[in-house]
């Protein structure tokens, strides 16, 4: 079974986003107890929407900076 997981970290005052593909396999250890985390399925469409939103924010910021610099000159 394959999952596409999105990892989000906003703990340091800036947003870090990484996406990775995880293949879940059965444990070879008989008394293995999994700890921590939560695996959430994320569709490729959701990833693309988030990517487009992020790029749009960066482009809008860049456009504003360019306009401000042009007005200052």
C-alpha positions in Angstrom: 0.0 0.0 0.0 1.4 3.4 -1.0 0.6 6.8 0.6 1.4 10.3 -0.4 2.1 12.3 2.7 2.5 16.0 3.2 4.6 17.3 6.1 4.1 20.8 7.4 6.3 22.6 10.0 5.4 26.1 11.1 7.1 25.9 14.5 10.0 28.2 13.8 8.1 31.2 12.4 8.3 30.2 8.8 6.6 27.5 6.8 8.4 24.4 5.5 6.5 22.0 3.2 7.9 18.7 2.0 6.0 16.0 0.2 7.3 12.4 0.1 6.0 9.0 -0.9 5.9 6.3 1.8 5.5 2.6 1.3 4.1 0.9 4.4 5.4 -2.6 5.0 4.6 -5.1 7.8 7.0 -5.1 10.7 9.5 -7.9 10.9 9.6 -7.5 14.7 6.9 -9.6 16.6 6.4 -7.1 19.5 6.9 -3.8 17.6 4.9 -0.9 18.9 4.7 2.1 16.5 5.1 5.5 18.1 4.4 9.1 17.2 3.0 10.8 14.1 0.0 10.5 12.0 -0.1 9.3 8.4 -2.6 11.3 6.3 -3.4 10.6 2.7 -3.0 13.6 0.4 -4.1 13.7 -3.2 -1.9 15.0 -6.0 -4.6 17.6 -6.7 -4.3 19.0 -3.1 -0.5 19.1 -3.5 -0.8 21.0 -6.8 -3.3 23.5 -5.3 -0.9 24.2 -2.4 2.0 24.6 -4.8 0.1 27.0 -7.0 -1.0 29.0 -4.0 2.6 29.2 -2.7 4.0 30.3 -6.1 1.2 32.9 -6.5 2.1 34.4 -3.1 5.8 34.6 -4.0 5.0 36.1 -7.4 2.6 38.7 -5.9 5.3 39.7 -3.3 7.9 40.0 -6.1 5.5 42.2 -8.2 4.9 44.5 -5.2 8.6 44.8 -4.5 9.3 45.6 -8.2 6.5 48.3 -8.2 7.8 49.8 -5.0 11.4 50.0 -6.4 10.1 51.5 -9.6 8.2 54.3 -7.7 11.4 55.0 -5.6 13.5 55.6 -8.7 
